[in-house]
Amino acid sequence: MAGTGTSARMRLQADVVAFLKERGIALIAEPTPRAVGIYNQKCTTGSKVGACFHLTC
C-alpha cells in the first residue's frame, strides 16, 4: 500500500514497483486519503498489509 499524497503527485520509482512484483507482493498506490481507507479496511479483515504514506502534498 502506498499513499501518493493528497494530490496524488508522488510517483513510485519503477525499480521499486519491479522489486515488489518480482517478489509477488501486490502494490496498491492511491492518493493518500484513499490509501488510508483501503489500508484500514484490509487491517480489519486480517490481511497481511504494509504501508507508506506520502504526506507533504
TITOR-525543 format. One record per residue: residue number from 1; x negated, y, z of N, C-alpha, C in turn. Coordinates in Angstrom, 2 decimals. Atoms other than C-alpha are relative to their C-alpha. Example, Ala and Ser with C-alpha at 12.3 -4.5 7.8 and 13.67 -1.06 7.14 Angstrom:
# residues 2
+------+---------+---------+---------+---------+---------+---------+---------+---------+---------+
| minu |    n.c1 |    n.c2 |    n.c3 |   ca.c1 |   ca.c2 |   ca.c3 |    c.c1 |    c.c2 |    c.c3 |
+------+---------+---------+---------+---------+---------+---------+---------+---------+---------+
|    1 |   -0.89 |   -1.19 |    0.00 |  -12.30 |   -4.50 |    7.80 |   -0.90 |    1.20 |    0.00 |
|    2 |    0.82 |   -1.19 |   -0.06 |  -13.67 |   -1.06 |    7.14 |    0.77 |    1.09 |    0.73 |
+------+---------+---------+---------+---------+---------+---------+---------+---------+---------+
***
This chain:
# residues 57
+------+---------+---------+---------+---------+---------+---------+---------+---------+---------+
| minu |    n.c1 |    n.c2 |    n.c3 |   ca.c1 |   ca.c2 |   ca.c3 |    c.c1 |    c.c2 |    c.c3 |
+------+---------+---------+---------+---------+---------+---------+---------+---------+---------+
|    1 |   -0.84 |   -1.16 |    0.00 |    0.00 |    0.00 |    0.00 |   -0.89 |    1.22 |    0.00 |
|    2 |    0.76 |   -1.24 |    0.04 |   -1.43 |    3.36 |   -0.97 |    0.96 |    1.16 |   -0.19 |
|    3 |   -0.76 |   -1.23 |    0.16 |    0.20 |    6.70 |   -0.44 |   -0.83 |    0.97 |   -0.82 |
|    4 |    0.74 |   -0.84 |    0.92 |   -0.79 |    9.08 |   -3.22 |    0.21 |    1.49 |    0.25 |
|    5 |   -0.23 |   -1.40 |   -0.34 |    0.08 |   12.31 |   -1.42 |    1.45 |    0.39 |   -0.24 |
|    6 |   -1.39 |   -0.45 |    0.12 |    3.34 |   14.20 |   -1.13 |    0.35 |    0.32 |   -1.45 |
|    7 |   -0.24 |   -0.35 |    1.40 |    2.97 |   15.44 |   -4.70 |   -0.52 |   -1.05 |   -0.97 |
|    8 |    0.51 |    1.12 |    0.81 |    1.52 |   12.13 |   -5.97 |   -1.19 |    0.41 |   -0.86 |
|    9 |    1.16 |   -0.48 |    0.76 |   -1.70 |   13.86 |   -7.07 |   -1.23 |   -0.88 |    0.14 |
|   10 |    1.16 |    0.86 |   -0.21 |   -4.16 |   11.34 |   -5.66 |    0.09 |   -1.20 |   -0.94 |
|   11 |    0.06 |    1.14 |    0.92 |   -5.21 |    8.72 |   -8.18 |   -0.99 |   -1.02 |    0.55 |
|   12 |    0.90 |    1.07 |   -0.42 |   -6.71 |    5.38 |   -7.26 |   -1.04 |   -0.24 |   -1.08 |
|   13 |    1.06 |    0.28 |    0.95 |  -10.03 |    4.62 |   -8.88 |    0.23 |   -1.38 |   -0.61 |
|   14 |   -0.22 |    1.25 |    0.72 |   -9.86 |    1.87 |  -11.49 |   -0.75 |   -1.17 |    0.62 |
|   15 |    0.76 |    1.10 |   -0.59 |  -12.57 |   -0.15 |   -9.75 |    0.64 |   -0.50 |    1.29 |
|   16 |   -0.72 |    0.43 |   -1.21 |  -10.52 |   -0.22 |   -6.53 |    1.19 |   -0.88 |   -0.39 |
|   17 |   -1.15 |    0.77 |    0.49 |   -7.45 |   -1.44 |   -8.42 |   -0.47 |   -1.37 |   -0.49 |
|   18 |    0.54 |    1.26 |    0.52 |   -9.55 |   -4.10 |  -10.19 |   -0.48 |   -0.90 |    1.14 |
|   19 |    0.50 |    0.74 |   -1.15 |  -11.20 |   -5.18 |   -6.91 |    1.15 |   -0.73 |    0.71 |
|   20 |   -1.15 |    0.60 |   -0.67 |   -7.82 |   -5.79 |   -5.27 |    0.66 |   -1.07 |   -0.86 |
|   21 |   -0.65 |    0.96 |    0.91 |   -6.35 |   -7.53 |   -8.33 |   -0.80 |   -1.29 |   -0.09 |
|   22 |    0.87 |    1.18 |    0.08 |   -9.34 |   -9.89 |   -8.59 |    0.15 |   -0.91 |    1.21 |
|   23 |   -0.15 |    0.76 |   -1.24 |   -8.65 |  -10.98 |   -5.03 |    1.45 |   -0.38 |    0.29 |
|   24 |   -1.40 |    0.38 |   -0.15 |   -4.93 |  -11.49 |   -5.55 |    0.76 |    0.86 |    1.00 |
|   25 |   -0.65 |   -0.91 |   -0.94 |   -3.99 |   -8.50 |   -3.41 |    0.91 |    0.93 |   -0.78 |
|   26 |   -0.98 |   -0.86 |    0.67 |   -0.81 |   -6.76 |   -4.54 |   -0.20 |    1.43 |    0.47 |
|   27 |    0.16 |   -1.40 |   -0.32 |   -1.14 |   -3.00 |   -4.68 |    1.27 |    0.75 |   -0.37 |
|   28 |   -1.12 |   -0.89 |    0.25 |    1.76 |   -0.62 |   -4.36 |   -0.51 |    1.41 |    0.25 |
|   29 |    0.44 |   -1.38 |   -0.13 |    0.83 |    3.02 |   -5.00 |    1.20 |    0.89 |   -0.29 |
|   30 |   -1.18 |   -0.85 |    0.10 |    3.60 |    5.54 |   -4.41 |   -0.29 |    1.33 |    0.70 |
|   31 |    0.13 |   -1.22 |   -0.79 |    3.96 |    9.13 |   -3.24 |    0.12 |   -0.33 |    1.49 |
|   32 |    0.11 |    0.37 |   -1.41 |    3.20 |    9.13 |    0.48 |    1.34 |   -0.17 |    0.73 |
|   33 |   -1.26 |    0.23 |   -0.73 |    6.77 |    9.62 |    1.79 |    0.66 |   -1.34 |   -0.37 |
|   34 |   -0.58 |    1.27 |    0.44 |    7.99 |    6.67 |   -0.29 |   -0.86 |   -1.18 |    0.48 |
|   35 |    0.91 |    1.06 |   -0.44 |    4.89 |    4.60 |    0.57 |    0.19 |   -0.31 |    1.48 |
|   36 |   -0.23 |    0.21 |   -1.43 |    5.51 |    5.10 |    4.29 |    1.27 |   -0.81 |    0.21 |
|   37 |   -1.26 |    0.74 |   -0.11 |    9.09 |    3.88 |    3.88 |   -0.15 |   -1.46 |   -0.39 |
|   38 |    0.22 |    1.38 |    0.46 |    8.02 |    0.79 |    1.93 |   -0.85 |   -0.75 |    1.02 |
|   39 |    0.87 |    0.61 |   -1.00 |    5.26 |    0.09 |    4.45 |    0.81 |   -0.41 |    1.24 |
|   40 |   -0.80 |    0.30 |   -1.19 |    7.67 |    0.31 |    7.39 |    0.97 |   -1.14 |   -0.25 |
|   41 |   -0.93 |    1.07 |    0.34 |   10.18 |   -1.93 |    5.62 |   -0.73 |   -1.35 |   -0.03 |
|   42 |    0.75 |    1.25 |    0.08 |    7.54 |   -4.58 |    4.89 |   -0.45 |   -0.45 |    1.39 |
|   43 |    0.40 |    0.36 |   -1.37 |    6.33 |   -4.46 |    8.51 |    1.14 |   -0.64 |    0.76 |
|   44 |   -1.14 |    0.55 |   -0.75 |    9.82 |   -5.17 |    9.82 |    0.38 |   -1.39 |   -0.49 |
|   45 |   -0.32 |    1.34 |    0.51 |   10.09 |   -8.27 |    7.60 |   -1.11 |   -1.00 |    0.30 |
|   46 |    1.09 |    0.90 |   -0.35 |    6.84 |   -9.72 |    8.91 |   -1.02 |   -0.21 |   -1.12 |
|   47 |    0.97 |    0.12 |    1.10 |    4.94 |   -9.26 |    5.64 |   -1.38 |    0.43 |    0.47 |
|   48 |    1.37 |   -0.45 |   -0.25 |    1.17 |   -9.00 |    5.80 |   -0.21 |    1.22 |   -0.88 |
|   49 |    0.13 |   -1.23 |    0.76 |    0.52 |   -5.44 |    4.76 |   -1.06 |    0.90 |    0.63 |
|   50 |    0.96 |   -1.01 |   -0.42 |   -2.20 |   -2.84 |    4.95 |    0.30 |    1.27 |   -0.77 |
|   51 |   -0.34 |   -1.24 |    0.66 |   -2.02 |    0.79 |    4.02 |   -1.06 |    1.06 |    0.19 |
|   52 |    0.77 |   -1.23 |   -0.12 |   -3.89 |    4.00 |    3.38 |    0.90 |    1.11 |   -0.54 |
|   53 |   -0.90 |   -1.09 |    0.39 |   -2.06 |    7.30 |    3.14 |   -0.80 |    1.28 |   -0.22 |
|   54 |    0.65 |   -1.27 |    0.35 |   -3.37 |   10.41 |    1.39 |    0.93 |    1.11 |    0.46 |
|   55 |   -0.89 |   -0.95 |   -0.67 |   -2.04 |   13.33 |    3.40 |   -0.27 |    1.46 |   -0.31 |
|   56 |    0.38 |   -1.41 |    0.15 |   -3.65 |   16.51 |    2.10 |    0.72 |    0.77 |   -1.09 |
|   57 |   -0.71 |   -0.71 |    1.07 |   -1.43 |   17.35 |   -0.89 |    1.32 |    0.54 |    0.52 |
+------+---------+---------+---------+---------+---------+---------+---------+---------+---------+
***
